[in-house]
Amino acid sequence: MPLLPEARMVLDASGTWKLYVLTGYEPRDWPVHSFGRVSPVPDVLERVAALAALGYAVRGGIEWKWDTTSGPRRRPFAKISVRPLTAPVVVPPVGGAA
């Protein structure tokens, strides 16, 4: 599984669920979506919709891997590999009979 881009959904220090996409740039540049709540935990459909709004889609399967942050204030988070959404390229036909 490629490392980046990767989406992570974490129970933020503010106490609400946030989803962000690690893009390899500075964290201040990462696309972010706040779910604005603690419970219920955002389900897979909500996460996919939030990713789409940020311009990303899940790469491969839809299974999110759960873990916890390190340190004294451990917080749960989920992660999954994503890819940027792109518009399909339409190539007009060349030549041919009229």
Protein Blocks (a to p, Z undefined) as FASTA:
>chain_A
ZZbdcddddddfkopacddddehiafklpccddehiabdcddfklmmmmmmmnopacehj
fbdcddddedjkdcddddddddddddddddddeejiZZ
